[in-house]
């Protein structure tokens, strides 16, 4: 069977706080009014579109936001309402950080290493530490709980905690890890399922021997982290390729590899400025995959500039194998609106030398305005039929589940949200009530901090 896509649901506190340094869309829309309900419905529409292609589609829940445990750990005390008021008054940027709905971008949740490639024959999830950005570094603990609840069969699945997040001056021992946004798995055919052996492509921004590093924006992924991820699942070193992301691309706003390249099965779709050592990287991939199996469809800088690639998120599209063995590129609607980007897509689709047969365009503007496209919103999980049967199937979506989730969003989400509303105790209460109901719908159990203690509920209820 092909891989399963697990999309993150946009959270009730979805907003444009401009928190992600190096993410131009996030910065450009800072402070604008957001539309949480529309954002969540757009995400559900994308899930429906992928399921309609004949693929298995799953869903992962939002995180609790604002995250009061983070504020209390930083010394704020009192009832939840008092803490929110105090932080809003003293440190509104901190309040924005603990209110971020960024966990919806599940491409950063973990790196997924399927059982066909691991030494112990289990499917491995290595939770990403996301240490570069404060608002994302608070995600890993809950992410690991959610993954463990969705994939509870420990005989078949291993869920790892995040790598140590402390920075080191020695890049050979520095574990900045951004998850699957910097990892791609290739196979010798169009399929990328859990039953077939694959080659793992790890892309990093910095390493101890890097001749060039970004001058403007941070290199979030280190080679040491990628190597440690591969070691945890005991991947065959001969089937792992490591490549450095182009430093100029990072400085142009390509903060993750999945903003400049996407791969699936036997195809790599990328910009010519994706990698620091372009020819060497292509050659290493071809050697690892074997023969002429790998098809590289490259877009030149003359066709699409780095700036256009970042604005349109062309390469943050989903490259999907459909049941007939062909591939579909699921693009953000912004790609259709840029004539040069659309022309590049049409050229690649028309090329008989690759398995891509069509492009579909989806409206995920609320996510795009915050710096994440279709590929950011999903975690790819290559699975076997046995692993699929053993997972928590309440986390998979079909027409009735999608209808149930849409109704839940319509009831539980605010239509608009302004930054100052993050201090509203009613928003926290609404969000917790919504997530409490969602964990029942998805049969997750108690994965949130507020569900694991009655203290916060009691203090909020007093106001």
Buried (B, 14 or more C-beta within 10 A) or exposed (E): BBBBBBBBBBBBBBBBBBBBBBBBBBBBBBEBEBBBBBBBBBBBBBBBBBBEBEBBBBBBBBBBBBBBBBBBEEEBEEBBBBBBBBBBEEBBEBBBBBBBBBBBBBBBBBBBBBBBBBEEEBBBBBBBBBBBBBBBBBBBBBBBBBBBBBBBBEEBBBBBEBBBBEEEEEBEEBBBBBBBBBBBBBBBBBBBBBBBEBBBBBBBBBBEEBEEBBEEBBBBBBBBBBBBBBEBBEBBEEBBBBBBBBBBBBBBBBBBBBBBBBBBBBBBBBBBBBBBEBEEBBEBBBEBBEEEBBBBBBBEEEBBBBEBBBBBBBBBBBBBBBEEEBBBBBBBBBBBEBEBBBEBBEEBBEEEEBBBBEBBBBBBBBBBBBBBBBBBBBBBBBBBEBBBEBBBEBBBBEEEBBEEBBEBBEEBBBEEBEBEBBBBBEBBBBBBEBBBEBBEBBEBBEBBBBBEEEEBBEBBEEE
